[in-house]
Amino acid sequence: MKLYSLRSLIEIVGVTPSFIKKLEETELIFPIFEEDEPFYTERDIRKLFLAKDLEEMGINFAGIEVILEISERMFEIRRETDEVMYRLFKYIDKNISEEKY
């Protein structure tokens, strides 16, 4: 997993350190600390881009927080659904294959 420094994050996304700090305080992004330096994942970068876009659309921080939380829940639901579908298709494939022979 690639990690990005705070400086890289600011350059990539184009946000202020205080904006990043707000997202950390609300636990929407979670820095990984190595030798007391915060590092961020690509998932954090995606969240920051979304938060920045929402702010530019005039949505206040409380709204951004709600939207990011809903987005995260939707991502988890999608991941869980994909896992269930994978197991279901695997089960169906196994049982169809066994019936053929």
Backbone as CSV, one residue per row, in Angstrom:
resi,resn,N_x,N_y,N_z,CA_x,CA_y,CA_z,C_x,C_y,C_z
1,MET,0.851,-1.166,0.000,0.000,0.000,0.000,0.903,1.238,0.000
2,LYS,0.642,2.112,-0.944,1.428,3.332,-1.045,0.922,4.356,-0.038
3,LEU,1.855,5.014,0.628,1.515,6.046,1.601,2.029,7.393,1.125
4,TYR,1.309,8.436,1.482,1.641,9.793,1.065,1.867,10.671,2.288
5,SER,2.884,11.499,2.235,3.162,12.430,3.326,2.130,13.551,3.319
6,LEU,2.097,14.298,4.396,1.186,15.440,4.483,1.483,16.437,3.370
7,ARG,2.743,16.713,3.137,3.136,17.656,2.079,2.654,17.155,0.707
8,SER,2.832,15.864,0.441,2.369,15.297,-0.836,0.856,15.416,-0.963
9,LEU,0.165,15.140,0.125,-1.291,15.204,0.127,-1.767,16.616,-0.213
10,ILE,-1.137,17.600,0.386,-1.501,18.994,0.139,-1.267,19.350,-1.329
11,GLU,-0.148,18.892,-1.886,0.163,19.177,-3.289,-0.780,18.445,-4.238
12,ILE,-1.067,17.195,-3.965,-1.909,16.382,-4.852,-3.347,16.897,-4.872
13,VAL,-3.905,17.102,-3.684,-5.326,17.456,-3.576,-5.545,18.963,-3.658
14,GLY,-4.579,19.728,-3.195,-4.729,21.175,-3.239,-5.600,21.731,-2.126
15,VAL,-5.425,21.185,-0.933,-6.169,21.663,0.227,-5.190,22.170,1.285
16,THR,-5.725,22.838,2.292,-4.890,23.368,3.362,-4.690,22.312,4.451
17,PRO,-3.636,22.452,5.229,-3.452,21.536,6.361,-4.631,21.575,7.341
18,SER,-5.244,22.739,7.514,-6.385,22.837,8.443,-7.590,22.041,7.929
19,PHE,-7.772,21.996,6.605,-8.867,21.204,6.034,-8.628,19.720,6.314
20,ILE,-7.394,19.284,6.138,-7.036,17.893,6.425,-7.253,17.599,7.906
21,LYS,-6.844,18.514,8.752,-6.983,18.347,10.200,-8.456,18.190,10.592
22,LYS,-9.353,18.964,9.962,-10.787,18.844,10.253,-11.277,17.433,9.944
23,LEU,-10.832,16.896,8.813,-11.266,15.546,8.441,-10.687,14.504,9.391
24,GLU,-9.482,14.740,9.882,-8.894,13.832,10.871,-9.671,13.889,12.183
25,GLU,-10.019,15.102,12.620,-10.731,15.277,13.885,-12.105,14.617,13.867
26,THR,-12.744,14.604,12.717,-14.057,13.958,12.604,-13.919,12.482,12.230
27,GLU,-12.677,11.997,12.190,-12.347,10.596,11.907,-12.847,10.130,10.544
28,LEU,-12.787,11.042,9.579,-13.135,10.675,8.210,-11.908,10.204,7.441
29,ILE,-10.745,10.641,7.866,-9.493,10.089,7.357,-8.624,9.756,8.570
30,PHE,-7.786,8.757,8.400,-6.962,8.280,9.501,-5.502,8.214,9.069
31,PRO,-4.704,9.168,9.522,-3.292,9.099,9.156,-2.620,7.902,9.834
32,ILE,-1.621,7.403,9.153,-0.784,6.340,9.700,0.517,7.010,10.106
33,PHE,0.903,6.842,11.345,2.101,7.524,11.830,3.311,6.604,11.764
34,GLU,4.350,7.114,11.140,5.650,6.445,11.103,6.681,7.463,11.554
35,GLU,7.343,7.151,12.662,8.331,8.062,13.241,7.733,9.453,13.454
36,ASP,6.549,9.492,14.031,5.822,10.727,14.348,5.432,11.554,13.128
37,GLU,5.554,11.016,11.942,5.136,11.695,10.706,3.821,11.077,10.241
38,PRO,2.816,11.905,9.908,1.562,11.345,9.399,1.677,10.989,7.911
39,PHE,1.133,9.838,7.566,1.061,9.408,6.171,-0.370,9.000,5.872
40,TYR,-0.728,9.102,4.595,-2.113,8.896,4.186,-2.178,7.898,3.035
41,THR,-3.323,7.233,2.932,-3.526,6.227,1.895,-4.229,6.833,0.685
42,GLU,-4.303,6.054,-0.377,-5.034,6.496,-1.569,-6.521,6.669,-1.265
43,ARG,-7.023,5.893,-0.354,-8.429,6.039,0.056,-8.642,7.407,0.714
44,ASP,-7.669,7.831,1.535,-7.741,9.161,2.138,-7.736,10.239,1.058
45,ILE,-6.917,10.039,0.039,-6.844,11.014,-1.058,-8.191,11.111,-1.767
46,ARG,-8.827,9.979,-2.033,-10.146,10.002,-2.679,-11.160,10.762,-1.823
47,LYS,-11.131,10.528,-0.525,-12.053,11.228,0.372,-11.778,12.727,0.361
48,LEU,-10.507,13.084,0.343,-10.159,14.510,0.327,-10.607,15.186,-0.964
49,PHE,-10.433,14.512,-2.092,-10.907,15.085,-3.363,-12.416,15.305,-3.316
50,LEU,-13.148,14.318,-2.799,-14.600,14.456,-2.696,-14.958,15.601,-1.754
51,ALA,-14.312,15.655,-0.607,-14.586,16.721,0.361,-14.282,18.089,-0.237
52,LYS,-13.185,18.199,-0.965,-12.818,19.465,-1.599,-13.872,19.869,-2.633
53,ASP,-14.294,18.911,-3.467,-15.330,19.194,-4.474,-16.626,19.651,-3.812
54,LEU,-17.003,18.991,-2.742,-18.233,19.361,-2.037,-18.124,20.764,-1.449
55,GLU,-16.970,21.083,-0.884,-16.774,22.417,-0.324,-16.853,23.482,-1.422
56,GLU,-16.270,23.180,-2.581,-16.315,24.123,-3.697,-17.737,24.305,-4.231
57,MET,-18.601,23.318,-3.998,-19.999,23.420,-4.408,-20.820,24.198,-3.383
58,GLY,-20.165,24.622,-2.292,-20.851,25.414,-1.290,-21.453,24.630,-0.144
59,ILE,-21.119,23.368,-0.042,-21.646,22.543,1.047,-20.809,22.792,2.294
60,ASN,-21.476,23.018,3.405,-20.737,23.288,4.645,-20.096,22.008,5.184
61,PHE,-19.245,22.182,6.187,-18.475,21.028,6.658,-19.350,19.936,7.255
62,ALA,-20.433,20.318,7.934,-21.347,19.312,8.485,-21.944,18.464,7.358
63,GLY,-22.298,19.105,6.257,-22.826,18.380,5.094,-21.782,17.475,4.482
64,ILE,-20.557,17.973,4.389,-19.455,17.166,3.850,-19.257,15.921,4.702
65,GLU,-19.306,16.106,6.008,-19.131,14.987,6.933,-20.199,13.918,6.705
66,VAL,-21.452,14.341,6.584,-22.557,13.393,6.371,-22.384,12.671,5.036
67,ILE,-22.066,13.412,3.996,-21.915,12.807,2.664,-20.766,11.806,2.647
68,LEU,-19.652,12.139,3.285,-18.517,11.209,3.328,-18.858,9.952,4.118
69,GLU,-19.590,10.108,5.215,-19.996,8.947,5.996,-20.934,8.043,5.197
70,ILE,-21.888,8.639,4.500,-22.810,7.856,3.670,-22.044,7.166,2.543
71,SER,-21.117,7.878,1.939,-20.299,7.305,0.878,-19.509,6.102,1.386
72,GLU,-18.962,6.231,2.579,-18.196,5.129,3.182,-19.094,3.924,3.440
73,ARG,-20.299,4.174,3.966,-21.238,3.073,4.200,-21.623,2.388,2.896
74,MET,-21.863,3.185,1.860,-22.214,2.617,0.556,-21.077,1.757,0.020
75,PHE,-19.840,2.209,0.205,-18.679,1.436,-0.231,-18.636,0.095,0.498
76,GLU,-18.868,0.105,1.800,-18.844,-1.131,2.588,-19.971,-2.068,2.174
77,ILE,-21.152,-1.515,1.941,-22.279,-2.341,1.496,-21.960,-2.982,0.152
78,ARG,-21.372,-2.205,-0.737,-20.995,-2.736,-2.054,-19.972,-3.858,-1.925
79,ARG,-18.986,-3.671,-1.045,-17.961,-4.694,-0.828,-18.593,-5.974,-0.284
80,GLU,-19.482,-5.831,0.697,-20.152,-6.989,1.269,-21.027,-7.689,0.238
81,THR,-21.735,-6.917,-0.564,-22.580,-7.483,-1.618,-21.730,-8.250,-2.626
82,ASP,-20.605,-7.682,-3.011,-19.710,-8.365,-3.946,-19.222,-9.693,-3.375
83,GLU,-18.912,-9.716,-2.078,-18.466,-10.961,-1.444,-19.566,-12.015,-1.456
84,VAL,-20.793,-11.604,-1.129,-21.921,-12.535,-1.125,-22.167,-13.069,-2.535
85,MET,-22.143,-12.186,-3.517,-22.358,-12.613,-4.902,-21.266,-13.579,-5.351
86,TYR,-20.036,-13.303,-4.976,-18.934,-14.195,-5.340,-19.166,-15.593,-4.753
87,ARG,-19.526,-15.642,-3.468,-19.772,-16.947,-2.837,-20.964,-17.646,-3.473
88,LEU,-22.001,-16.884,-3.800,-23.192,-17.466,-4.428,-22.848,-18.054,-5.797
89,PHE,-22.139,-17.291,-6.624,-21.763,-17.794,-7.948,-20.837,-19.003,-7.849
90,LYS,-19.957,-18.981,-6.890,-19.048,-20.122,-6.681,-19.859,-21.364,-6.292
91,TYR,-20.847,-21.187,-5.397,-21.706,-22.275,-4.980,-22.504,-22.816,-6.168
92,ILE,-23.097,-21.933,-6.934,-23.893,-22.336,-8.096,-23.017,-23.070,-9.100
93,ASP,-21.850,-22.515,-9.383,-20.944,-23.147,-10.339,-20.543,-24.542,-9.884
94,LYS,-20.256,-24.692,-8.620,-19.855,-26.000,-8.084,-20.997,-26.996,-8.209
95,ASN,-22.196,-26.578,-7.843,-23.338,-27.491,-7.880,-23.776,-27.826,-9.302
96,ILE,-23.659,-26.884,-10.214,-23.985,-27.178,-11.620,-22.943,-28.114,-12.189
97,SER,-21.690,-27.878,-11.883,-20.620,-28.740,-12.374,-20.770,-30.154,-11.854
98,GLU,-21.178,-30.332,-10.608,-21.369,-31.659,-10.025,-22.552,-32.377,-10.658
99,GLU,-23.601,-31.646,-11.032,-24.784,-32.265,-11.638,-24.509,-32.740,-13.046
100,LYS,-23.578,-32.120,-13.745,-23.272,-32.508,-15.110,-22.599,-33.870,-15.195
101,TYR,-21.881,-34.229,-14.145,-21.104,-35.492,-14.184,-21.802,-36.569,-13.500
